[in-house]
């Protein structure tokens, strides 16, 4: 029975359990409650239900939501967003690494509503974290069970879970196991072509 299990199914189930309210429960994967710290929303807040302030989490609602909204709008209109006219007096958008215009998973913002896309992007990155770690661990000779456990451990580790709401950090980190896999293959074979999937 244990030989027939699929690591992808395990990673999918774990990601769905973590993100169930966001993927299927109608909630947004954004700290919308933090808006109660800013005007005009703070005047109507009951201080007993006040949300704790976190400067890093604030970035996901104050910077990444508007940024991904602009990206999604540009994609739907078939444009390449080079400039952000809404920040300061205008800032480069395509040249800003945090806008991540050329990162293909971010094109999801052009297909589904922005508030839902954050949850699905987190889901895809959790799957990638588990799957890429599985590939790396299998490549160094671990068993399927051990590699699945390692992939699950990485996708549920503190670093990945804490940075789920800030997509730029996680978008980089989940690719590390796959990069290590291909680097190891290139080193062992002595051929650069193994660095290309």
C-alpha positions in Angstrom: 0.0 0.0 0.0 2.8 2.4 0.9 4.4 2.0 -2.6 1.2 3.2 -4.3 1.0 6.6 -2.6 1.5 9.8 -4.6 3.6 12.6 -3.1 1.7 15.1 -5.2 -1.6 14.1 -3.6 -0.1 14.3 -0.1 1.3 17.8 -0.9 -2.0 18.9 -2.4 -4.0 17.7 0.7 -1.6 19.4 3.1 -1.8 22.7 1.1 -5.6 22.5 1.0 -5.8 21.9 4.7 -3.6 24.9 5.4 -5.5 27.2 3.0 -9.0 25.8 3.1 -10.7 29.0 4.3 -9.0 30.9 1.5 -9.4 28.5 -1.4 -12.9 27.2 -0.7 -14.3 29.3 2.2 -14.6 32.7 0.6 -11.9 34.4 2.6 -9.1 36.5 1.2 -5.4 35.6 1.9 -4.8 39.2 3.0 -4.7 40.9 6.4 -7.7 43.1 5.7 -8.2 43.6 9.4 -5.0 45.7 9.5 -6.8 48.4 7.5 -8.5 49.3 10.8 -5.3 50.9 11.8 -5.6 53.5 9.0 -8.0 56.3 8.2 -10.9 56.2 7.4 -11.5 52.7 8.7 -10.0 53.3 12.2 -12.9 55.5 13.3 -15.4 52.6 13.2 -13.2 50.1 15.0 -14.2 48.5 18.2 -11.0 48.6 20.3 -11.9 45.3 21.9 -11.5 43.5 18.5 -8.4 45.5 17.5 -6.0 43.7 15.2 -2.3 43.6 16.3 0.0 45.7 14.1 2.7 43.9 12.1 4.8 46.1 9.7 5.8 43.1 7.5 2.3 41.8 7.2 1.1 45.3 6.4 3.1 45.2 3.2 0.9 42.5 1.8 -2.2 44.7 2.0 -0.6 48.1 1.5 1.9 47.3 -1.2 1.4 43.9 -2.8 -2.4 44.0 -3.1 -2.3 47.3 -5.1 0.7 46.1 -7.1 -0.8 42.8 -8.1 -4.1 44.6 -8.8 -2.3 46.8 -11.3 -0.5 43.8 -12.8 -3.8 41.9 -13.2 -5.5 44.9 -14.8 -2.6 45.3 -17.3 -2.7 41.6 -18.2 -6.4 41.7 -18.8 -5.9 44.6 -21.2 -3.0 42.9 -23.0 -0.5 45.4 -21.9 3.0 45.2 -20.4 2.9 47.3 -17.2 6.1 49.4 -17.3 5.0 52.3 -15.0 3.1 52.6 -11.8 1.3 56.0 -11.8 -0.2 55.4 -8.4 2.9 55.3 -6.2 4.5 58.6 -5.3 4.6 60.6 -8.5 5.0 57.5 -10.5 7.6 54.7 -10.3 9.0 52.0 -12.6 6.8 48.9 -12.4 8.4 46.4 -14.8 11.9 47.3 -13.5 10.8 46.8 -9.9 11.7 43.3 -8.7 8.9 43.3 -6.2 6.2 43.8 -8.8 7.5 40.5 -10.4 5.7 41.2 -13.7 7.7 38.6 -15.6 7.2 35.8 -13.0 4.7 33.5 -14.8 2.7 32.4 -11.6 1.9 36.1 -11.1 0.0 36.1 -14.3 -2.7 34.4 -12.3 -3.7 37.9 -11.1 -4.9 38.6 -14.7 -7.1 35.5 -14.8 -8.9 35.5 -11.4 -9.8 38.2 -9.0 -6.9 39.6 -7.1 -8.1 38.8 -3.6 -8.6 35.1 -4.7 -5.3 35.0 -6.6 -3.3 35.6 -3.5 -4.6 32.3 -2.0 -4.1 30.3 -5.1 -0.6 31.7 -5.6 0.2 30.6 -2.0 -1.3 27.2 -2.8 0.9 26.8 -5.9 4.0 27.9 -4.0 3.3 25.4 -1.2 3.0 22.6 -3.9 6.2 23.8 -5.5 8.0 23.8 -2.1 7.0 20.2 -1.4 7.4 19.0 -5.0 10.8 20.6 -5.7 12.2 19.3 -2.3 10.9 15.9 -3.2 12.8 16.0 -6.5 16.0 17.2 -4.8 15.8 14.5 -2.1 15.0 11.7 -4.6 18.0 12.9 -6.6 20.4 12.5 -3.7 19.2 8.9 -3.2 16.5 9.1 -0.5 13.5 6.8 -0.6 10.1 7.9 -1.9 8.7 8.0 1.7 11.7 9.9 3.1 11.6 12.4 0.2 7.8 12.9 0.7 8.4 13.5 4.4 11.2 16.0 3.6 9.0 17.8 1.0 6.2 18.0 3.5 8.6 19.3 6.2 9.9 22.1 3.9 6.5 23.1 2.7 5.2 23.4 6.3 8.3 24.8 7.8 8.2 28.1 9.7 10.0 30.1 7.0 7.5 29.1 4.2 4.4 29.5 6.3 5.4 32.8 7.7 6.2 34.3 4.3 3.1 33.0 2.5 1.5 36.4 2.7 4.6 38.2 1.2 4.9 36.6 -2.2 8.3 37.9 -3.3 10.3 36.1 -0.7 8.4 32.8 -1.1 8.5 33.0 -4.9 12.3 32.9 -4.7 12.7 30.4 -1.8 10.5 27.6 -3.3 12.8 27.3 -6.3 15.9 26.7 -4.2 15.5 22.8 -3.9 15.1 22.6 -7.7 18.1 24.8 -8.3 20.1 22.6 -5.9 18.9 19.5 -7.8 20.1 20.7 -11.2 23.3 22.1 -9.8 24.1 18.8 -8.2 23.4 17.0 -11.5 25.6 19.4 -13.4 28.4 18.9 -10.9 28.2 15.1 -11.0 28.0 14.9 -14.7 30.4 17.7 -15.4 28.1 19.1 -18.1 26.4 22.4 -17.9 23.4 21.1 -19.9 22.1 19.4 -16.7 21.4 22.8 -15.2 18.6 23.2 -17.7 15.4 21.2 -16.9 
